[in-house]
């Protein structure tokens, strides 16, 4: 049996949660404390060989080797921005590439990861949507991005925050995304606080309700307008789930998960959504709600028809929100010189599948 056929019959153990391994060990008559031992070897000690796990019996080591493998992806390419941002490209087979971005800051280091190969949401201001959609990433492909970047950065640059804001719509890949967040939060693995893991969505409303029963990670909404007619053009899923249904789901999520706030991402597009009237509509939508607004200067990409609002307009917009009691800030653009900024991730997607919206959400 060659390596490829062997791996088809095995699972990459890095994509399994504590519960998954507890169930496995119970099924073969082992005590569940084996879960802690194995996860500590892999995620804390970075061991990549079952046979070297010295506190396991030889029989168990052989069993693990027969049923699982340990594979951490290596970046296909790496790009460094003048501002310190790093972009990593990972080959995920079939000559397709996904992207992850590491953003170092004074008080935190954020990793932006992908959840799909491409994206089917077709948001008009985003480069990823132009690439089409190929497939969902598995939980090991998602957590593998974190593990790979940890291997690439210096020891004094530990990852403190993870955001699912790379390629793809996380809430149309729920199972893998939830598994990956569970692994990230586990004290046996990465111990990242739930408030420091953010799942972003363009507005898959039914899955926001589902998500509230599966995780308590932070939630971010790719909003970009408080007007349905404008948002229909910017974020096509709004034609299926309008702003009212979206925000209703957000407030339920906040209550169920005891979230301090829901983050609303708002890309600033000149002459499209950046007037004071737009700011008034947004303030009215979010007033007295557990909401935070991130204003994002638009980052240009090839063939885009939009331009970024002027700095003066963005600042006036922000000040108006703040004057109405809305917690609002302007996001600092990072990594634009290597096409690593918000909305610029494109990767390489060969199968530009354009499914009907009803099919995308299943």
Beta strands, then each sheet from edge to edge (+ up, - down):
strand 1: 11-12
strand 2: 68-69
strand 3: 77-80
strand 4: 86-91
strand 5: 97-104
strand 6: 109-112
strand 7: 116-118
strand 8: 133-136
strand 9: 161-164
strand 10: 197-201
strand 11: 218-222
strand 12: 262-268
strand 13: 291-297
strand 14: 327-331
sheet 1: 1+ 2+
sheet 2: 3+ 4- 5+ 6- 9- 10- 11- 12- 13- 14-
sheet 3: 7+ 8-
end
